[in-house]
Amino acid sequence: MKIFKRAIILIVFLLGALSISGSVEASSDLYLNSLNFDVQINSDGSMDVVETWNIDISDTNTLFKTFKRDSTKYTNITDGSVSRITSSGVEIPMDDYGDYAYHVPTDEYYFISMGSNYEVAWGTGYESSSGTETYKISYHVEDAIAIYNDCAEMYWQFLGSDFEIPAKKITGTIKLPAEVSNIDDLRVWGHTPDLNGTITKASNDTVTFEVNNNKAQKMVEVRIAMPNDLITYSGRMYNTNRLNYILQEENAWADEANSSRIVKIIITAIICLIIFGVLLFFAIKNIRILLKVKPVVPSTHFDYFRDLPRETCSPAEALYILQGNYQGFTQYDLGKVFSSTILDLSLKKIIKIEEIPDGGKKDSKITILPQDTNSVSLNSDEIIILNFLITACKNKSKSIFGGSKESDNPNEITMKELKKYISNNSSKVVALKSAIDKAIKSKLTSNRILDLKGIKRRNANMAGCSIGVFIPFVLVFLLDNIDFVTNTVNSIGIPWYLLVIALIWLIVDFILINRANNRISVYTQEGVDEQDKWKAFKKYMEDFSLLKEKDVPDLTIWEKYLVYATAFGISEKVIKELKIVYPDFDNYDYNIYPTIFIMSHMDFSSSFRSVSNAMSSSFSSGSGGGGGFSGGGGRRRRPVVVEEEGKTSSFSFFYIFSVGDGLKLKKLR
């Protein structure tokens, strides 16, 4: 049933992709013959921008552009004004209307703050006529430059993806406050949706960029990393290094996009012919897998399993096996892995968790206990998390105060401090997940639970099949012009019914891929057997109160079980089960059962839920792509009908153009 649902989603996605690509290039009564940006960066971190529009206008009495508020990119926009440039080059300032108006009077403008945006709008006088005009929009951006320990950064989006006016040519000149002593210390990048731009270091204090034939709803942004001594002050100053991160991020985007760039230069006609061959090849391959490969099933199936399937298994390993992972945890599993391991470390007396007052509220504190490393056996993933916790304890004050203040006690940390540390160190969270994934995969492979041959076989099958499945997306999105695709198909003379057959073939291949990959086991027989036991063990913990057990396990055993229940995300349900089976549950001496006390009395679950959420969000921000401040949408208002604003494509693929002599792609989502 899931396969058919996925097939339906694929059909809808394909049809939506085709319709969106066809609608993005809708006709417009506005067209920019040229758009120039003249930018002066000031030593106080601000910049002065002058935009010069040479635009063809038809049946439009008001033009406007929005600037989205973003405190991570700037703090304020002031001194906005609009002028009209006559054909003889005379600049005529417009009158400030001073307030919002849907229809702005001719030769008047407003530049105001509106909710989450700044907006500039001006009257054109072309309510029922057409013509070509040149306008100059000027404004001052405060704190546009961020200062870091090793560089200063400008990251500005001159046009947003909701800028609805196509432009034949976009140019820009950015002047620095002073010359850099070494031009190699000036690093520049430009980002555009198509391979149609260049950015150049014109001199030691000047950067220029150019974009040709920019379509509607295609953003243009520039990023500059410069020596921080050029900027004497900025309201956005950060006590951290940034340059290596910028270089790694831009290089990663460029490398990723360059591999995609090759695809765009392939002739569409050849790709269309390849589709049939690829789909046929992998259809046959997957049918053979279904016919020849027998599924690996448990030697003995268990409905319930009352003991730990493997005593030496860490909670993270158990969750990994339970879910059938082989590529690693998702970001949403990271919190469960972290909190369950913390409980396990507490149970092994590596750390101590205790409740503390916090201004009338309750908080929990984790203390790293002195320990003989040879006396306790820890799994590699537990050691990784323990080291992360030790580092957090030592650096919690730096994370909170943003300075160099040393921790009062380098061996302890509260949940509130831990959450703050996690939120402020997203790159460390990404590294933590990667290290855990690698450690568990290595151990399960060495223990012959994971099957390396099966993993390689499945990955190879998935990679090969993906080529056939995503060729249509390559055509539609990388070429980014459905007219080019359809014109090529028509010129070759391919009948429409062959395209329908190809689509049906694609869906069949998609179903075969899912079935075949499910048949290729990435777990050994031993691994499949253990996975079945973990599933049965989880079910046992969930249904414990419903089972008529002759021997009720001692609570000491449940202390360890709760560690795994936390990893599986069922700890609160298990606590409720225990209260049903053990009538005196709330009256036990919890000095004997500290883990149960932590889980049932200390608000540990909610505390770690917030820490888990911080883990997930920090992982996202640490591993995701970038994007500059959105420079807003340029649109128009017709004389009578109020148009619906803000409609943009649901699918956006962005690319990067490199310095000067070459083109590099950047793909964001």
C-alpha positions in Angstrom: 0.0 0.0 0.0 2.9 2.4 0.8 4.4 1.8 -2.6 1.2 2.8 -4.4 1.0 5.9 -2.2 4.5 6.8 -3.2 3.7 6.2 -6.8 0.8 8.6 -6.6 3.0 11.2 -4.9 5.5 10.8 -7.7 2.8 11.3 -10.4 1.5 14.4 -8.7 5.1 15.7 -8.2 5.9 15.2 -11.9 2.8 16.9 -13.1 3.2 19.7 -10.6 6.8 20.2 -11.7 5.8 20.4 -15.3 2.9 22.9 -14.6 5.1 25.0 -12.3 7.9 25.2 -14.8 5.5 26.3 -17.5 3.9 28.9 -15.3 7.0 30.5 -13.8 7.8 32.3 -17.0 4.4 34.0 -17.3 4.1 37.0 -19.5 4.7 40.4 -17.9 3.8 43.9 -18.8 7.0 45.1 -17.0 10.5 44.6 -18.2 13.8 45.9 -17.0 16.1 46.8 -19.8 18.8 47.4 -17.2 19.1 47.4 -13.4 22.2 48.8 -11.8 23.3 48.7 -8.1 25.8 51.2 -6.9 26.9 50.3 -3.4 29.2 52.1 -1.0 30.2 50.1 2.1 31.1 52.4 5.0 33.6 51.9 7.8 30.8 51.8 10.4 29.4 48.6 8.9 26.6 50.4 7.0 26.1 50.7 3.3 24.5 53.2 0.9 22.7 51.7 -2.1 21.5 53.4 -5.3 19.4 51.3 -7.6 18.9 52.6 -11.2 16.0 51.0 -13.1 15.5 51.4 -16.8 12.1 49.8 -17.2 9.4 49.3 -19.8 6.0 49.9 -18.2 2.5 49.1 -19.5 -0.9 49.7 -17.7 0.8 50.2 -14.3 0.4 53.2 -12.1 2.5 52.1 -9.1 5.8 50.2 -8.8 7.0 48.9 -5.5 9.7 46.8 -3.9 9.9 45.1 -0.5 12.8 44.4 1.8 12.3 41.7 4.3 13.3 42.5 7.9 16.2 40.2 9.0 18.2 41.1 12.1 20.8 38.6 11.1 21.6 40.6 8.0 21.0 44.2 9.0 19.3 46.3 11.6 17.5 49.1 9.8 17.0 50.8 6.5 16.8 54.7 6.5 17.0 57.7 4.2 14.9 56.1 1.4 14.2 58.3 -1.7 13.1 57.9 -5.3 14.0 60.1 -8.3 13.1 60.0 -12.0 15.8 60.4 -14.6 14.7 62.2 -17.8 15.9 61.2 -21.2 18.4 64.0 -21.2 19.9 62.7 -17.9 18.3 65.3 -15.5 17.5 63.8 -12.1 14.1 65.0 -10.8 13.4 64.0 -7.1 10.0 62.7 -6.4 7.9 64.1 -3.5 7.6 62.0 -0.4 4.0 60.9 0.0 4.9 59.9 3.6 2.4 57.0 4.1 1.2 53.8 2.5 -1.1 54.0 -0.5 -2.1 51.2 -2.8 -2.1 53.7 -5.7 0.7 56.3 -5.3 0.2 59.6 -7.1 2.4 60.2 -10.1 5.9 61.4 -9.3 5.4 60.7 -5.6 6.8 57.9 -3.4 6.9 56.4 0.0 9.6 54.5 1.8 8.2 53.1 5.0 8.4 50.2 7.5 5.4 47.9 7.2 5.2 44.9 9.6 7.9 42.4 8.6 9.0 44.5 5.6 10.3 47.8 4.5 8.6 48.9 1.3 9.3 51.5 -1.3 6.6 52.5 -3.9 6.2 55.2 -6.4 3.7 56.5 -8.9 4.5 56.0 -12.6 1.6 57.8 -14.4 1.1 54.9 -16.8 -2.4 53.8 -15.7 -3.6 53.2 -19.2 -0.5 53.7 -21.4 3.0 52.4 -21.8 6.5 53.8 -22.0 10.1 53.5 -20.8 11.3 55.3 -17.7 14.5 55.5 -15.6 14.2 55.6 -11.8 16.8 55.9 -9.1 16.0 54.4 -5.6 18.4 55.3 -2.8 18.6 54.0 0.8 21.0 53.6 3.7 21.3 50.1 5.3 22.6 50.0 8.9 24.8 47.2 10.1 24.9 45.5 6.8 28.4 44.2 7.5 29.0 41.6 10.2 32.3 41.6 12.0 34.0 38.4 13.1 37.4 37.7 14.6 38.9 36.7 11.3 36.9 38.7 8.7 34.1 41.0 8.0 31.2 39.7 5.9 28.6 41.3 3.6 25.8 38.8 2.5 23.2 40.7 0.7 20.4 39.6 -1.6 19.8 42.4 -4.1 16.8 40.7 -5.7 14.6 38.2 -3.9 12.9 35.1 -5.4 9.6 37.1 -5.3 11.0 39.8 -7.6 8.5 39.5 -10.4 10.1 41.7 -13.0 12.5 40.1 -15.6 15.7 42.0 -16.4 17.8 41.9 -19.5 20.9 43.0 -17.7 21.8 43.5 -14.0 25.0 45.1 -13.0 26.5 46.2 -9.7 29.5 48.0 -8.3 30.4 47.6 -4.6 33.0 49.9 -3.1 34.8 49.0 0.1 35.6 51.6 2.7 39.3 51.4 1.8 41.7 49.3 -0.3 42.8 45.9 1.0 46.5 45.6 1.2 46.4 42.2 -0.5 43.7 41.5 -3.0 43.8 37.8 -2.2 42.3 38.7 1.2 39.2 39.9 -0.6 36.9 37.0 -1.4 33.7 37.3 -3.4 30.9 35.1 -4.5 27.7 35.7 -6.4 24.5 33.6 -6.3 21.9 33.4 -9.1 19.3 30.9 -10.2 20.8 30.4 -13.7 24.2 30.2 -15.2 24.2 33.8 -16.4 26.4 35.8 -14.1 29.9 36.7 -13.2 31.5 38.5 -10.2 34.9 40.1 -10.3 37.4 41.8 -8.0 37.9 44.9 -10.2 40.5 46.4 -7.8 41.7 46.4 -4.2 38.6 48.3 -3.2 36.0 47.5 -5.8 33.8 44.5 -6.6 31.6 44.3 -9.7 29.0 41.8 -10.8 26.9 41.2 -13.9 23.8 39.0 -14.6 22.3 38.6 -18.0 18.7 37.8 -18.9 17.5 37.4 -15.3 14.0 35.9 -15.3 11.2 36.8 -13.0 11.3 35.3 -9.5 15.0 34.6 -9.7 17.1 36.0 -6.9 20.5 37.7 -7.1 22.8 37.9 -4.1 26.4 38.7 -3.3 28.7 37.6 -0.5 32.0 39.3 0.3 34.5 38.3 2.9 37.0 41.1 3.6 39.6 41.9 6.3 37.8 43.0 9.4 40.1 46.0 9.9 38.2 47.8 7.1 35.2 48.1 9.4 35.7 50.0 12.6 32.3 49.2 14.1 29.1 47.3 13.4 26.0 46.6 15.4 26.5 43.0 14.4 29.8 42.0 16.0 30.5 38.3 16.8 33.3 36.9 19.0 33.9 33.9 16.7 35.8 32.9 13.6 33.8 32.8 10.4 36.2 32.7 7.4 36.8 29.0 7.2 33.1 28.3 7.5 32.3 30.7 4.7 35.0 29.1 2.5 33.9 25.6 3.2 30.3 26.5 2.6 30.9 28.2 -0.7 33.3 25.5 -1.9 30.8 22.8 -1.0 28.0 24.6 -2.9 30.3 25.1 -5.9 31.5 21.5 -5.9 28.0 20.2 -5.6 26.7 22.4 -8.3 29.5 21.8 -10.7 28.6 18.1 -10.9 25.1 19.2 -11.8 26.3 21.7 -14.4 27.5 18.9 -16.7 23.9 17.6 -17.0 22.6 20.9 -18.3 24.9 20.9 -21.3 23.7 17.5 -22.5 21.4 17.7 -25.4 17.8 17.1 -24.4 17.1 14.8 -27.4 19.9 12.4 -26.2 18.6 12.4 -22.7 15.1 11.5 -23.8 16.5 8.5 -25.7 18.6 7.5 -22.7 15.5 7.5 -20.4 14.0 4.5 -22.2 17.2 2.5 -22.0 17.9 3.3 -18.3 14.3 2.5 -17.2 14.4 -0.8 -19.1 17.8 -1.8 -17.7 16.9 -1.2 -14.1 13.4 -2.7 -14.5 15.0 -6.0 -15.7 17.6 -5.7 -12.9 15.1 -5.2 -10.2 12.8 -8.0 -11.5 15.8 -10.4 -11.3 16.4 -9.3 -7.7 12.8 -10.0 -6.9 13.0 -13.5 -8.5 16.4 -14.6 -7.2 17.0 -12.9 -3.8 15.2 -14.4 -0.9 14.2 -12.1 1.9 16.1 -12.6 5.2 13.5 -13.3 7.9 14.0 -14.0 11.7 15.0 -17.6 12.5 12.5 -17.5 15.3 9.8 -14.8 15.6 9.0 -13.4 19.0 5.8 -11.6 19.9 7.3 -10.5 23.2 10.9 -10.7 24.5 11.3 -10.3 28.2 15.1 -9.9 28.5 17.6 -7.6 26.9 18.4 -9.1 23.5 22.1 -8.2 24.0 23.5 -7.1 27.4 26.4 -5.1 25.9 24.2 -3.2 23.5 24.1 0.5 24.1 20.7 2.3 23.9 21.9 4.1 20.7 22.8 0.7 19.1 19.5 -0.8 20.1 17.6 2.1 18.4 19.8 1.8 15.4 19.0 -1.9 15.0 15.3 -1.5 15.9 14.8 1.0 13.1 16.8 -1.0 10.6 19.2 1.8 10.1 22.3 1.5 8.0 22.9 5.1 6.8 22.7 6.7 10.2 20.2 8.4 12.5 17.9 11.2 11.5 18.2 14.5 13.3 14.9 13.7 15.1 16.5 10.6 16.6 19.5 12.5 17.9 17.7 13.8 21.0 16.5 10.3 22.0 20.0 8.9 21.5 21.5 11.7 23.6 19.0 11.5 26.5 19.0 7.7 26.8 22.8 7.6 26.8 22.9 10.2 29.6 20.6 7.9 31.6 22.8 5.0 30.9 25.9 6.9 32.0 24.0 7.8 35.2 23.1 4.1 35.8 26.8 3.2 35.3 27.7 6.0 37.8 29.8 7.9 35.3 27.6 11.0 35.9 25.1 12.1 38.5 21.8 13.7 37.8 20.0 15.6 40.5 17.2 18.1 40.8 18.0 21.7 41.7 15.9 24.8 42.3 16.1 27.6 39.7 14.4 30.8 40.9 11.2 29.0 41.9 11.3 26.6 39.0 12.9 23.2 38.9 16.0 22.4 36.9 18.3 19.4 36.7 22.0 19.3 37.1 24.5 16.8 35.6 27.8 16.2 37.4 30.7 14.3 35.9 31.9 12.0 38.6 35.6 11.1 39.2 36.0 7.7 37.6 38.7 5.1 37.0 38.4 4.6 33.3 39.4 1.0 33.6 36.6 0.1 36.0 33.6 0.8 33.7 33.2 -0.6 30.2 31.6 1.9 27.8 30.6 1.6 24.2 32.3 3.8 21.7 29.1 5.9 21.1 28.7 6.4 24.9 32.3 7.6 25.1 31.6 10.1 22.3 28.6 11.5 24.1 30.4 11.6 27.4 33.2 13.6 25.8 30.6 16.0 24.3 29.1 16.4 27.8 32.6 17.1 29.4 33.3 19.7 26.8 29.9 21.3 27.4 30.6 21.5 31.1 34.0 23.2 30.5 32.6 25.7 28.0 29.1 26.4 29.3 29.9 29.9 30.5 31.5 30.9 27.1 28.4 29.7 25.4 26.1 31.7 27.6 28.0 34.9 28.0 29.6 34.9 24.5 33.0 35.7 26.0 36.0 34.0 27.6 34.6 33.6 31.1 35.7 30.4 32.6 33.1 27.9 34.0 32.6 28.1 37.8 32.6 24.3 38.0 34.0 22.5 34.9 32.5 19.2 36.0 28.8 20.1 36.1 26.1 21.6 33.9 22.4 22.3 34.3 19.9 21.3 31.7 19.3 25.0 30.9 23.0 25.5 30.4 23.2 22.4 28.3 20.4 23.4 26.1 22.0 26.8 25.6 25.4 25.2 24.8 23.7 22.9 22.2 21.9 25.8 20.6 25.0 27.8 20.2 27.2 25.0 18.9 25.4 23.6 15.9 28.6 22.5 14.2 29.5 20.4 17.2 26.1 18.8 17.1 26.5 17.9 13.5 30.0 16.4 14.3 28.5 14.5 17.3 25.8 12.8 15.1 28.4 11.9 12.4 30.7 10.4 15.0 27.9 8.4 16.6 26.7 7.1 13.3 30.3 6.0 12.3 31.0 4.4 15.7 27.8 2.3 15.7 28.1 1.3 12.1 31.7 0.2 12.7 30.7 -1.9 15.8 27.7 -3.5 14.2 29.7 -4.4 11.2 32.5 -5.9 13.2 29.9 -7.9 15.3 28.5 -9.2 12.0 25.1 -7.6 12.6 25.3 -5.3 9.6 26.1 -6.8 6.2 28.6 -4.6 4.3 28.0 -6.5 1.1 24.2 -6.0 1.4 24.8 -2.2 2.1 27.0 -1.8 -0.9 24.5 -3.7 -3.1 21.5 -1.7 -1.9 23.4 1.6 -2.3 24.5 0.6 -5.8 21.0 -0.3 -6.8 19.6 2.9 -5.3 22.2 5.0 -7.0 21.7 3.4 -10.4 17.9 3.4 -10.2 17.9 7.1 -9.1 19.4 8.0 -12.4 16.4 6.7 -14.3 13.8 8.0 -11.8 15.2 11.5 -11.7 16.1 12.1 -15.3 12.7 13.9 -15.8 13.6 16.2 -12.9 17.0 16.9 -14.5 15.2 18.0 -17.7 12.6 20.1 -16.0 14.6 21.8 -13.3 18.3 21.9 -14.3 17.4 23.1 -17.8 14.9 25.3 -16.0 12.9 25.9 -19.1 10.0 23.6 -20.1 9.8 25.4 -23.5 13.3 24.2 -24.4 12.4 20.6 -23.5 9.1 20.6 -25.4 10.6 22.3 -28.4 13.3 19.8 -28.6 10.9 16.9 -28.3 8.7 18.4 -31.0 11.6 19.0 -33.3 12.7 15.3 -33.0 9.1 14.3 -33.7 8.5 12.1 -30.6 4.7 11.3 -30.3 3.0 12.4 -27.1 1.9 8.8 -26.4 5.5 7.7 -26.1 6.0 10.3 -23.4 2.9 8.9 -21.6 4.4 5.4 -21.9 7.7 6.7 -20.5 5.8 8.2 -17.5 4.0 4.9 -16.9 7.3 3.1 -17.2 8.8 5.4 -14.7 6.1 4.6 -12.2 6.5 0.9 -12.7 10.2 1.2 -12.2 9.7 3.2 -9.0 7.5 0.4 -7.6 10.1 -2.2 -8.6 12.9 -0.2 -7.0 11.0 -0.1 -3.6 10.3 -3.8 -3.8 13.8 -4.9 -4.8 15.5 -2.7 -2.2 13.3 -4.2 0.5 14.5 -7.6 -0.7 18.2 -6.7 -0.4 18.9 -7.1 3.3 21.6 -4.8 4.9 21.5 -7.0 8.1 23.0 -10.4 8.5 20.8 -13.3 9.7 22.1 -12.6 13.2 21.2 -8.9 12.8 17.7 -9.7 11.6 17.2 -12.1 14.5 18.4 -9.4 17.0 16.2 -6.8 15.3 13.1 -9.0 15.8 14.0 -9.4 19.5 14.4 -5.6 20.0 11.0 -5.1 18.4 9.5 -7.8 20.7 11.3 -6.3 23.7 9.8 -2.8 22.9 6.3 -4.4 22.6 6.9 -6.2 26.0 7.7 -2.9 27.7 4.6 -1.2 26.1 2.2 -4.0 27.0 3.7 -5.1 30.3 0.6 -4.3 32.4 -1.6 -6.4 30.1 0.5 -9.5 30.4 -0.2 -12.0 33.1 3.4 -12.5 34.4 4.0 -15.1 37.0 7.2 -13.5 38.1 7.2 -9.7 38.2 10.7 -8.4 37.5 12.5 -6.5 40.2 12.6 -2.7 39.8 16.3 -2.9 39.4 15.8 -4.6 36.1 13.4 -1.9 35.0 16.0 0.7 35.8 18.0 -0.6 32.9 14.9 -1.2 30.7 14.0 2.5 31.1 17.2 3.5 29.4 16.1 1.6 26.3 12.5 2.8 26.6 13.9 6.4 26.5 15.9 5.5 23.3 12.7 4.1 21.8 10.6 7.1 22.8 8.2 5.2 25.1 9.6 6.1 28.5 6.5 7.9 29.7 4.3 5.0 28.6 6.5 2.5 30.4 6.4 4.6 33.6 2.5 4.4 33.5 2.8 0.6 33.0 5.0 0.3 36.0 2.6 2.3 38.2 -0.1 -0.2 37.3 1.9 -3.3 38.0 3.7 -2.0 41.1 1.0 -0.6 43.5 3.6 1.0 45.8 5.6 2.5 42.9 5.6 6.0 44.4 6.7 4.8 47.8 9.9 3.0 47.0 13.2 4.1 48.3 14.6 5.9 45.2 18.1 6.0 46.6 18.0 2.4 45.6 16.3 3.1 42.2 17.8 6.5 41.2 17.0 6.1 37.5 13.3 5.5 38.2 13.3 8.5 40.5 14.9 10.6 37.7 12.3 9.5 35.2 9.2 9.7 37.4 9.8 12.6 39.8 12.4 15.0 38.4 10.7 16.3 35.3 13.6 14.7 33.4 11.5 13.9 30.4 10.4 17.4 29.7 13.9 18.8 30.4 15.4 16.4 27.9 12.6 17.0 25.5 13.7 20.6 25.3 17.3 19.5 25.0 16.3 17.0 22.3 14.5 19.8 20.4 17.7 21.9 20.7 19.7 19.0 19.3 17.4 18.6 16.3 17.2 22.3 15.5 21.0 22.8 16.0 21.7 19.9 13.7 19.5 21.5 11.0 21.1 24.9 11.3 24.6 23.3 11.4 24.1 21.2 8.3 21.7 23.2 6.1 22.5 25.5 3.2 22.7 29.3 3.4 21.1 32.2 1.6 21.5 35.9 2.1 19.0 38.4 3.2 16.0 38.5 0.9 16.2 41.7 -1.0 12.5 41.7 -1.7 10.0 41.5 -4.5 9.6 44.1 -7.2 6.0 44.3 -8.4 3.4 46.6 -9.7 -0.1 47.6 -9.1 -2.7 47.9 -11.8 -5.0 50.9 -11.9 -8.2 49.1 -10.9 -7.8 45.4 -10.1 -6.0 44.5 -6.9 -3.6 41.7 -7.8 -2.8 38.9 -5.4 0.8 39.4 -4.3 3.5 37.1 -3.2 2.9 34.1 -5.4 6.1 32.3 -6.1 7.1 28.9 -7.4 7.1 26.1 -4.8 10.3 24.7 -6.4 13.4 26.8 -6.4 16.9 25.7 -7.5 19.7 28.2 -7.0 23.2 28.2 -8.4 26.4 30.1 -7.8 28.6 31.9 -10.3 32.3 32.2 -9.4 34.9 34.8 -9.5 35.7 36.3 -12.9 36.7 33.8 -15.5 34.6 30.7 -14.7 31.1 29.7 -13.9 30.2 27.6 -10.9 26.8 26.4 -9.8 25.3 26.5 -6.4 22.2 24.5 -5.7 20.1 25.4 -2.7 16.6 24.3 -1.8 
